[in-house]
Amino acid sequence: MDGPFATAITLIATADSALVQIIGLSLRVTLSAVVIACAVGLPLGAALALARFRGRGAVIVLFNALMGLPPVVAGLLVYLLLSRSGPLGSLALLFTPTAMIIAQTVLILPIVVSLTRSVVEDLWGEYREQLTSLGASRWRAVPTLLWDGRVSLLTGVLAGFGRASAEVGAVLIVGGNIAGHTRTMTTAITLETSRGNLGLAVALGLILMALTLSLNAVAWGAGQWAKGRLG
């Protein structure tokens, strides 16, 4: 084995400082976005599943459509929001990790909301009479429904994490790909490939692939565990 692959293995084996810094920032940004999206999306999705109001169908369609929101559009919206002429420009968040977290949260949130709404709505339809007979109202049943649907929700959260960690457009627009400050795995791969620094690009690509495979393995394992318990 020679060339960029040999260099990549060396960088990984020696825990190259630049490699570790890029990976660390990427994980910090994406994990923060996932936590924020779950904190907002789980209760919002549950409320959307159980509430009945005029225009509810339109809201559901909107969140379902936003699941396919192109990352560059999300990045553009956050850029306009945080730019100097934007409503939050005075906070000076553009080209910082915080801006990248906001952009990734925008990408993940519709996934969490839509999945939570679907799971909670199905579980409420299945267990409504039983929960009502135990004295649990529609809203008091939310924690129970979320816990019962935890495996399906975990799968959706992992899907959101995977989408955010693998995207380039949004974080490139709002983060600027600044070395040592806002450079993530995906933006670094793009830059280093264009520079011809294939060793670092391949190393980051291998780490990103390993992360993706690990996420899918966890999701599959959670599903199998749930089937085993139900069986």
N, C-alpha and C positions, 0 to 999 in steps of 0.2 A: 504494500500500500504506500503510495507516495503522493506528492502534490498537496492540494488543499485538504484532502481527507486526513493525511498524516498531520498536517498543521492543526486541523480542527481537533483531532484526538489529543494532541499535545496540549492545546489550550485548555481543553476540558480536564485532562488529567492533572495539569498543574494549577488548576483553578485560577486562570489568568485574571488579573484584577479588573481589566476593562470588561471582560466577559461576565464576571460576577456582578459588577456594578450595573450592567445593562439588564441582566436577568433579575436582579433584586428590585430595580425600579419597575420593571414590567410587572412583576408579581405584586408589588405594593400597590401600584395603580389599579390593576385589575381586581385584586381582592377587595380593595376599598370600594370600588364601584359595585362589586357584587353585594357587599354588606349593605351599602346604602340602598341599592335597588331592592333587596329583600326586605329591609326595614320599612320601605315605602310600599313596595309592590304586594307583599303578602296581605297586609290588612286592606289595601285598596282593592285587590282582586277578590278577597272574601266579601267585602262590602258590595262589590259589583255583582257577585253571584247571588247574594241574598236580598238585596234591595230591589224594590220595584218602583220605578219612576218614569216619567215621560222622557223619551229619548234614550232609554237604556240600550236599546238595540243599536242605535247609532254609535254610542260610546264603545260598545263591544266590537263593532265593526272597525272603529277607529284604532283601537288597541291591537286588534288582529292585523290590521294593515301596517301598523308601525313596527310589527315584528320583522317585516322585510324592509325597514327603512335603510337605504344605502348609507354606509358609514360616512361617505364624503358629504352627504346632505346633513347628517347629524353634526359633523364637524363644522360645516358652514354655519349652521344655526347657532352653535355654541360660540363660534368665532364672532358672529354679529352681536351676540349677547354680551361678550366680554371685551370687545374692541373698544378703543378710546371713545368712539362716538356711540357706543351701545349703552343700554340702560345700566349695566354693571361695570362699565369701563373704569370707573373711579377705584375699583377694588384692585386693579392691576394684576389680574389673574392670568391673562393671556400669556402663552409660552411658559407655563409653569406646570408641574405635576398635577396641581389642583384642577386646572383646566382640562387636562387629560382624563382625570377621574370623572369630571362632569360629563364629558363627551361619551365615555364608556358607560356611565350610568344611564344616559339617554338611550343607548343601544340595548342595554340589558333590561331596563324597566318594563317595556312592553311585553317581553317574553315572560317575565315573572308574573305580571298582572294577568295576562291572558291565560296562562297555565293554571294559576291559582283560581281564577274565576271558573274555569272548566272543571277542575278537580273538586272544588268546594260545592259547586252547583250539582254535580253528579252525586256526591256523597250525601248532600242534604236531601236530595230526592230519594235516595235509598234508605236513609236512617231517620228521616223526619219524624215518622210516627213514634219510633222507639225513643228518640231524644225528647220529643214533646211529652211522652208519657212519664218520663223521668223528671219532668219539670224544667227542662232546658228550653229557653226561648230561642228564636232564630239567631239572635246575636250572641247569646251566652253559649251557643253551641259551636261558635267559630273556633276556639282553641282545640276542641275535640276533633272537629273536622280537619283542621290543619295537621294535627298530629296523625290522624288516621291516613291522611294522604301524603305523608312525609316522603315516602319513597318516590312517588311520581313527581312531587315538588323538587326533590333533590336532583332528579334527572333533568328537570327543566333549568334549575339553577346552574348545573354543570354545563348544560348547553349554552347558557348565557355567558358563563365564564369562558368557554371555548371560543365563542364568537368574538368576545371582546379581546381576548389575548391574541387572536390571530389576525385582527384587522389592522390596516395601515392608515387609511385615508383620514379618519377622524383625528387620531392622535398626531398625525403629521401636520394637519391644518392648525390645530390649537396648541400643539406642543413645540413645533418648529424643529424637532430633531436636533436639539442642542447637545453636544457632547458633554457627558458628565452631569447633565441636568434634566433633559427630557428625552433622551434617546432610549427607545424600547427595543425589544428583540426584532419586531417586524420592521420598524423604520431603519434599524441598524443593518438588517439583512439587505434592504433595498439600497442603502447608501454604499455599503461595503462591496456589494456586487457591482455597482456602477463604477466604483473605484478600482476594481480588479483585486481587491483584498478578499479572495475567496476563502481563505482559511478561517477567518473570523465569521464570515457569512455562513459557511458550512457548519461551524460549531454551534452557532445560534440556531440554525435550521434543525440540527440534530436535537438540541435541547427542546425546541418548540414541538417537534414531532413526538419526543418522549413525553412531554407534558400532555399533548393531545391524546396519545395512546393511554396514558395513565387515567385521564378523565373518563375516557370511554370504558376502561376496565372497571373503574369505580362505579359508574352508572350501571354497567352490566351486572356487576357483583351485587349491587343493591337490589336490582330487579330479581335476580335469582334467589337472594336471601328472602325477599318478600314472598316469592312464590313458594319457597320451602316452608315458610311459616304458615302460609294459607293452606298448603297441602297437608 
